[in-house]
Amino acid sequence: MWLAWDAAAWLAAGLGVVMVITARARDRRVQAVRAFGVEITIILALYALWQRAGMLSIMHTDHAMSRGRSIWKFERAWHLPNEVTIQRWVLPHSLLSQLCNRYYAYLHVPTLGIFLLWLFVRHRDRYPSARTTLAIATGGCLAIQLVPVAPPRMFPDLGFVDLAQRYHQSVYSPLGTGLADQLSAMPSVHVAWAVLVGFVAWRLSSSRWRYLAVAHMVITIFVVTVTANHWLLDGIVAVAVLAASWLVQQSIRTAWRRMAAAWRDRSDAAGDGGSGGSRGGGVAEGVVDDATPSVGVHAH
């Protein structure tokens, strides 16, 4: 359906070599293209990791079903909305069901790509922190997914329907083959990405188009539920991982600023003051601002 993980990895490696070769280029046009190329390299590497990690597992799949059932029991104990009831809103409507399947299968990757491109072009100063948060959150979700958990669609006895299988739209291999990529329900990377897109677009943009980003977030949460590909708890955990990732990114940013300030102070103390010291401080501040700006809470 999408670019294979190994193809993405090779593309990232090739672009990485080009980025290294052009690192010393002084032409401003080359530097502008290189800045964009660096981000494409990072995103391709992240994409390859996401695709590959879905095929891996640190545990046998034998207990994936029991873990899924445990999530169901936990949700009932905490009186979370019943996914079966939510799915039944859609089941009688064939066209809506198929649209939900298509949305789940095809929209999450291009929507994220469009969002990152918009952020890079329109809000360059905010881009690095959002990208770093995305990378940390995706890595965190993938690490948790190494423990296999069965999704709701594998529990027809609880009333769930595999909506994609019903309409022959499944993006997964048949049951009994390639199970690892089907048992990464907890947490939902779909939800983590969509919430990041919706939240950042809403905070940074004053355009009417930001409502589309928020709508994408809401629709994604609805779609992953009604297609029975994720438990509601999968989305809750994904948002928690995303929030923790933002805090980690902020901590890295703060630590980097402190290191830059300490470096600047040492340069001044060593007698580099005057014009030399000013140059050192300016470089340090530029590195910090370019590498780790805040996600931003002020609309532009």
Secondary structure, DSSP 8 states (H G I E B T S, - for coil): ----HHHHHHHHHHHHHHHHHTTT---HHHHHHHHHHHHHHHHHHHHHHHHHHTT--SS-GGGHHHHHHHHHHHHHHTT---HHHHHHTTTT-HHHHHHHHHHHHHSHHHHHHHHHHHHHHH-TTTHHHHHHHHHHHHHHHHHHHTS-B--GGG-GGGT---HHHHTT--SS--TTSSGGGGSB-SS-HHHHHHHHHHHHHHHH--STTHHHHHHHHHHHHHHHHHTTSS-HHHHHHHHHHHHHHHHHHHHHHHHHHHHHHHHHHHHIIIIITHHHHHHHHHHHHHHHHHH------S--
